[in-house]
Structure formats: C-alpha cells, structure tokens
Amino acid sequence: MQKIEITLPKFLGREDRGSAESLAVEEPLEIRLASSGNSKKSQAVSITMRTPGHDPELAVGFLFGEGILKKRSDILEVLPCGPKKESSQASNTIKVILSPEVQPDLDRLQRNFYATSSCGVCGKASLDALEAEGLQSVTNDEVTLSQQLLQALPERLRANQHGFNSTGGLHATGLFTTDGDLLLAREDVGRHNAMDKVIGQAFLNGNPHLSNRIMLVSGRASFELVQKALMAKIPFLAAVGAPSSLAYSMAKRYNMTLVGFLKPGRFNCYHGDWRIS
C-alpha cells in the first residue's frame, strides 16, 4: 500500500512537536485501450483518482464493469506506460491491449458513463441504461449465509485493512466464500476502485463471474458498487454503511441480496433475505 509520512506542527494547544502521520497516496490513473494490430496507438477512456498499487487489476475491473471485457482471452496484454511519479514510483497510465475480435464502442463508453450520486441523471434512466447493456438478474439462490457468519465478516475484512490501519483514509472491498473465508481484499482511496481491483484480479485469474461469492464493502453501498457487483454476477453484497435509494432499487430489480449497517449484533437486509439463514 502506498503511503507518505508527514510531520504535524503544534496545533490547538498540543504540546508535542514533530508528530509523524501517514497519509494514503492519491494519484490519477489514466486507462487506455489499444488494438492488437496497432498496440503503440492507444485511446484514453477514463481517468480515476486512486491509490497506486494493483493498477492492472483496477483497469481490467473497470473495463469489465463497463462491458468492454467479457472473458480473459479478450486481453492480450496489460502494460504500465508513461513516466513514473517520484512520490510512489508507479506509472500513472495503464494500457490494455485488446485481442483482435474485441471491437469496443469507444464513443458509447465515453458517452454513457453512469451517474454518481453527485450527478443529476434520474434513477430510472440509469437503470434502463444498465438493462440495455445486457445486465441480467442474479439467478443463484443457493448462496446462503447464516446471520452469525454474516456479522463476523466485517472483522475479518478489518483485520486485512492494513492501509487503513496506518492511514485511516482508505476504503476496502473483500471477497468471501459462503463459509466466510476471505479470498481477496483490496484497499483504495476510492471505494469503486477497491471493488474494481478485486473484480479485476478475479477476471485476470480467468473467473470474472463470481456467482457463488459474497462481497463486503467497508463504507456505504452506492449505485456504482451495486452495478459493478451485478456485472460480476455477485448475488450478495453487504456494506458496513448505508445503501443509497438507487442502490436499493437496483438490488431489488436484479434479485441481489443487499445488506447495510453490518456489524456484530445487527444489520439491515434491504432485499433478498432468503439468502440469510
């Protein structure tokens, strides 16, 4: 995990000087696409602010969530390119070289990035756009989790949030089995980036569809996170914080179990309670 050390001045009556603090690194990442026939020529499709680390997974997870990538063979190569930044020694550009049969509609990709909570597009328009892209309802009703095991997941994820432990400034996403085993955890300054890194790693391992897994996020459940989880066919999304109204509408529409305010001793199930025993 990338972080930097700073020294705090004396403030608000604090007597000690030279107190050291750790800050999570935040830098832009440009994601570019290139064709196999002309890999030296690429086109930028997104810039996101992220914590450097696991950048290929982030880029691949993002492109999978946007419907550009369907299967592992769609990618020929994922390359860091451009100069490295002294603060993190990471390249801030990732180039994904696509196989010849993949012909993405880049105009649509740049035109139809879905709205975040700060934008003014209506929920129905966003949901209809997702359905038009071929998003399907979750069909795996065999994935179940006991209440006791569900309430144990936040502590299991928290124990692997090493960046948060030292900086207090990172979100996390964890991928669990139905037995409560943590398979993969990623952290980032952006909650959507943390999820992209998890899904991207699964995609690069040849398993982009996670229909028998549980996903937990350390913050709130937004529209974007539900969308990304649904693209990976995840049937069960839990959050330590609250879901938004649009996240709830999407989970209900696509048959996903959505849990919020998850902690030892309590949780709210907003939809899909049949997956909780």
HELIX and SHEET records of a PDB file:
HELIX    1   1 ASP A   55  GLY A   65  1                                  11    
HELIX    2   2 ARG A   72  ASP A   74  5                                   3    
HELIX    3   3 LEU A  106  ARG A  111  1                                   6    
HELIX    4   4 GLY A  123  ALA A  132  1                                  10    
HELIX    5   5 GLN A  147  ARG A  158  1                                  12    
HELIX    6   6 HIS A  162  THR A  167  1                                   6    
HELIX    7   7 ARG A  191  LEU A  204  1                                  14    
HELIX    8   8 PHE A  223  MET A  231  1                                   9    
HELIX    9   9 SER A  245  ARG A  253  1                                   9    
HELIX   10  10 ASP A  273  ARG A  275  5                                   3    
SHEET    1   A 2 LYS A   3  LEU A   8  0                                        
SHEET    2   A 2 SER A  19  ALA A  24 -1                                        
SHEET    1   B 4 ASN A  38  ARG A  50  0                                        
SHEET    2   B 4 GLU A  27  SER A  35 -1                                        
SHEET    3   B 4 SER A  91  LEU A  98  1                                        
SHEET    4   B 4 ILE A  75  LYS A  84 -1                                        
SHEET    1   C 6 LEU A 182  ASP A 188  0                                        
SHEET    2   C 6 HIS A 171  PHE A 176 -1                                        
SHEET    3   C 6 ILE A 214  VAL A 217 -1                                        
SHEET    4   C 6 PHE A 236  ALA A 239  1                                        
SHEET    5   C 6 THR A 257  LYS A 263  1                                        
SHEET    6   C 6 ARG A 266  HIS A 271 -1                                        
END                                                                             
